[in-house]
Structures are given as C-alpha cells and as structure tokens.
Amino acid sequence: MVAEIEIDAVLPSGARMVDQNLHLWSFDESGRVTRLRTYGDTAKLIAAHAGESAS
C-alpha cells in the first residue's frame, strides 16, 4: 500500500516546510505492518531543521 502525504508545517524555529512524501507500507498475512519506508525531499527537511523555510 502506498499513501501520498502533503506536509505544510511551521516548526518551532518559525521555518515553514511544504513537501510531498510517499509512505510505502508492507503487511504480513495477519494484516500487521512488517515494513514502512518513507520517501521525501531530504534537502527540504535539512533546511527546515536549520531554521530555513523550504517549499
């Protein structure tokens, strides 16, 4: 299963981050999550945590 996530957040530093992510889920036969991988723009995440706005 894949979920597309839209992020629009203001961090405590005041920096704003707008990004799109994909979450890739894998499940076992019982429906339990066995794996979760996320894909996004690492440069935007680094910039936002450094206090810079990233969109």
HELIX and SHEET records of a PDB file:
HELIX    1   1 THR A   42  HIS A   49  1                                   8    
SHEET    1   A 3 VAL A   2  VAL A  10  0                                        
SHEET    2   A 3 ARG A  16  PHE A  27 -1                                        
SHEET    3   A 3 VAL A  33  TYR A  39 -1                                        
END                                                                             
